[in-house]
Amino acid sequence: MSDPLVLIPARLAATRLPNKPLADIAGEPMIVHVLRRAQEAGIGPVAVATDAPEIAEAVTRAGGRAVLTRADHASGSDRIFEAVEKLDPEGRHDVVVNVQGDLPTVDPRAIAASIAPLSDSAVDLSTLVAVIKREEERADPNVVKMVGSEVSPGRFRALYFTRAMAPYGEGPLYHHIGLYAYRRKALQRFVNLPPSALELREKLEQLRALEAGMRIDAVLVHDVPLGVDTPHDLERAREIIAARRKP
């Protein structure tokens, strides 16, 4: 690997929490908190990919870098592919890390850990998982599970992702965290693939890669970062960040 590029897709069109990238947390927009966490990971340059000038302005005002993309992208993966082609047309960055723009409390160490499996040339993209600890989450369809084979301590080859409770039987279940590190060529291949049957059925974009024969490895981390989707989530994020800033 040489010189990963970290990209944060962000848009204003969320239905459950409109304008959420600009929601105030401790005096700064949420997208700026995500930007800071990505910068703290220290793995490469960071930029926000957005279709909203308001988001781009907030990022640049905070000293970050933003790139404006089209508004018609179906997913964050499509958005970051356009962004990386604009930011790096020469192809210097051979790894692209996709950090969701609604993870203001994400651990920078987790972002850094996501690229480790790509040192294996057989791996096309990598992601993160954590052990499910709350019983009610085991069968919750909003908690996506990774089914995989452990290839080394704390690292898995992903075989499937599902909203169902899987695998069957005794043993841990793994909560998939939607943060990805792609080889540049794998990202290009992925966004040019049509949506797959299982992707559409489970409503999980990563199944497109698996159905196309691409290899996804997952790194085990200790905690699931808070994804901000509702006003309640936003209040929790404010509480977490306020607690972290107390002397």
N, C-alpha and C positions, 0 to 999 in steps of 0.2 A: 504494500500500500504506500501511496505517497500523497501527503497533504489532503486529508479529507475536507470536504466542504459541508457545513451544517446549515440546513435550510429549514425555516419555520413557515409553513403555509398558514395564512390567516385571511378570513373574510368576514364581512359584516352581516351576512345573511342567515345567521343562526335563528331558528324559530323559537326555541324555548328560552333563549336569553339574547334578545336582539342587541347588536353592537357589542358583544361580549369582549372582543379583543381590546376595546377601549375602556372597559369597566375599571373603575378606580380601585386599586388595592394599595393601601399605605401611601397614597399620594402619587402613584404612577399607574399608567394603563397596564392591564394584565399582560399585553403582548410584550411590554418592556421587561416585566419580571421573567417571562420565558426567555427573552433575549439574553438577560443577565445570566440565567442558569446555563444556557448553552455556551456563552462565552467562558463561564467558570469551568466548563468541562475541559477546556484547553486543548482540544484535538484539532482545531483548524479554524479558519475564518467562518463567520456566522452572518447570515442575511435572512431577512424576512421577505417571503414571497406573497404578494397580496394584489387583489384587484381594486383595493380601496385607497384613494389618495389620502384619506384621513389616517389610515393605519400607517402608511408610508411616512407621513409627516410626523406622527407620534414617535416612530422609530428613529428617524433622522434627528429629531429634536433631542432625543436621549443619547445621541452619539453613535447610533447603530446604522446599519446599511439595509436598505430596502430596495426591492426590485418590483416594478409593477408588471402584472401578468394579465392575461385575458380574463374576462368575467364568466366565461362559459365552461370552465373546467368541471368535469364530473367528480373529481376527487383531488385530494391533496397531492397524491402522487403525480397526477398530470400537471398540477401547478408547479411542483418543484422541478419537474423535468423541463418545462419552459424556462423556469428561472435559471437553472444551471446552464442551459444552452445560451442564455443571454449573458450571464456573468462570466462564463468560462468557455467561450467558443473554441479556444485552442485545445481544450481537453486536458489541462494540467491536473485537475482533480479527478482521481479515478474512483473515489468513494464519496457517496452523497448520503448524509444522515438526515432523516426526516423527523423532526421533533414537532409534535402537534402544538398548535398555538394556544391551547387551553390547558396547559400543564404548568401553572405558575409555581408549583411547589416541587417540581421534579428535581431529583438529586443529580447534580452535575456528574457525580461518579457513575451513575447509571448510564448517562449519555455516553460517557467515555467507554464504559464496558461494552456498549453495543457493537463497537467495531472489531472487537477481539476475534470473533470467529472468521472474519474475512482474511485473516492470515493464512487460512486453509484455502487453497486454490479451488477446492471442490465446492465451496459455499458461494452461492449467488447473492444472498441477502441474509441479514441477521436481525434479531429482535430480542425482546426481553420478556421474562416471565417471573412470577412470584408465587409461592405456595399459598393456596387459599386457606385461610385460617378460620373464617366465620362459616359456620354450618349452613346458614341461609344462602350463602353465595354459591354453594356447590350445585344447586339446581336452578339458579337464577339465570335466565337467558340473556340478561344484560351483562353478565360476567362471562366473557369469552374464554374458553379453555383451550390450552395447547395439549395435544396428545403427541408424545415424542419418546424417542429412545435416548438414554443418556450415553453420550460418547466420551465424556470425560467429566470429572467432578464439576458440577455447576454448569454444564453445557449439554444441550440436547440437539438432536436432529429432529426437526418438526415433521411429523407424519400427517397431522391433521389439525384443524382448528374448528371448534364447534361451540354453539350456544347450549348444547345439551350437556348433561352431566356425564363426563367421560374422562378416562376409560372406566369400565365397570370393575368392581371388586375393591379389595382393600388397597390402601396406599394413598399417597398425596395426589391432589388435583392442582393443576397449574393455571393461574390467571394470566392470560396474555395481556401484555402492555403494548399498546399500539405505537411504538417507536421503532423505526427501521433504519438500518444502514444497508445501502445498496452498493454493489459494484456499479460503476457508471454504465457499463454495457448491459448489465442486468436491468437497470432502471429503464433504459431505452427499450429493451425487449418487452418489459412488463407493460409499459404504457401503450405499446403498439399491439398488444394482444386484445382480442375481444373479451368481454365479460364471459366467465365460464358458468356452466350449469350449477355447480355447487356454490360458487360465489353468489349467484342470484338467489339460490334457495336459502342459504344461511345468512345472506347479507354480510359477507365477510370478504373483503377485497383480496386478502392474502391467499385465499384458496385458488385464485386465478393462477398465481405463480406455481403452486403445488401441482395443479392439474396440467400445467404446461411442462412439468418435469424439472422445475427449478428447485434448487435445494435451499431451504431456510433452516438456519441454526438459531437456537435461542439460548440466551445467557440468563442464569438465575440471579435475581437481585432480591434484596430483603423486603422492600416495601413497594406497594402500588402507588404511584403518584396520583394525587387528586385531579381528576378531570372535571373542569368547570362547565356544566351544561345547564344548570338551573340557578335561580336566585339563592336557593339554599346552599348549593355548592360554592357560590361566590362568597357567601358569608363565612363558610368554613375556611376557604382560602385566606380570607382576611384575618381570621383568628390565628391560623397557622403561621402566617408571615409576621403578624404582630408579636406572637410568642417568640419567634426566632430572633426578633430584633430587641427583645428586652435584655438589659444588661445582666 
